[in-house]
Amino acid sequence: MSYYTSCELTIKIPPDRTSDEDAIRKALLEKLPGVDIEFISSSKTRQPAVAEAFVPDSHSMAGIKRQDFGTEMKSVAAETLLGIASDVLDEFRE
């Protein structure tokens, strides 16, 4: 079982870049083994980008929390997943 199983990413990709889907999926799975990846073609998108990142409450990453000064602790697991995926997508931006 891979660590990111049950985590999900939605990637927006321009219609003229759909041929890059396999390469993007491979790169994301190398960095985030087990993550579920969905691609959405969007004419409003010029470069591949993360549209959404989801980490279920039952996942061990859900315990990653941050506290801003004077606020309650908040989960940052999805932000962490989004950041990792965005770094991978940087390789595919022209």
Secondary structure by P-SEA (a helix, b strand, c coil): ccccccbbbbbbbccccccaaaaaaaaaaaaccbbbbbbbbbcccccccccccccccccccccccccccccccccaaaaaaaaaaaaaaccccc
